[in-house]
Amino acid sequence: NSSPWTYANARPVWTNPGTTFETGLGVFATTSMNIWANLRLVRQMNSRKPRLEAKHLIRDDDLAWLQVTSDTPVACQIDGDYVG
C-alpha cells in the first residue's frame, strides 16, 4: 500500500495519509452507506490537509494483517475486485 493509492482524474484522494511502501497495510472502510455521511468523508479525502474523522469510518495505518468476519454472507470488494 502507498498513499495516495487512488485518484479522481489527476487529483490524489487521501484515505490513509500515513501509509507508505515501508509500512504495513492501510485499511479504509465505512460501516454506513448513508449518502450525507459519506459525502462529508469525500470532502475530507479531497482536502489538501486530510483529517479523516467519522463515526462510521474504520481506518488504520501500518497493520501487519487484517481479518474480516461476518455472521452472514456479505458481498464485498477488495482492491477493486468483487470477491462475492
Order of alpha helices (4+ residues) and beta strands (2+ residues): beta-beta-beta-alpha-beta-beta-beta
